[in-house]
Amino acid sequence: MGGFLIILVVLAAFWLLAVLPRRRRMQSHQAMQDSLEPGNEVITAGGLHGRIRSLENGEVRLEIAENVVVTVDRRAIAAVAREVPAPPEEAGEPS
């Protein structure tokens, strides 16, 4: 009976430490992809940065440079680009 209880505890710990966090990440990634709309600046899984021009039938038309539009699968969008504020510069003399 004691061995069975240990196996149950190990399985429960695995579930809490491995399966639940992965499921949460997948749900948040799916929510991000569902919220995409034209004009969003995104980053693809391949590292391309661009602005969404249109979304059609699971495909995204992405402008990666002026007058350069590529078509990628919607699932290839890894993240919506966010502008990161620059760190404040320290007052004083440069080193």
Summary of the structure (lengths in Angstrom):
residues: 95
radius of gyration: 21.6
end to end distance: 67.8
largest distance: 70.7
contacts: 192
relative contact order: 0.13
helix: 38%
strand: 31%
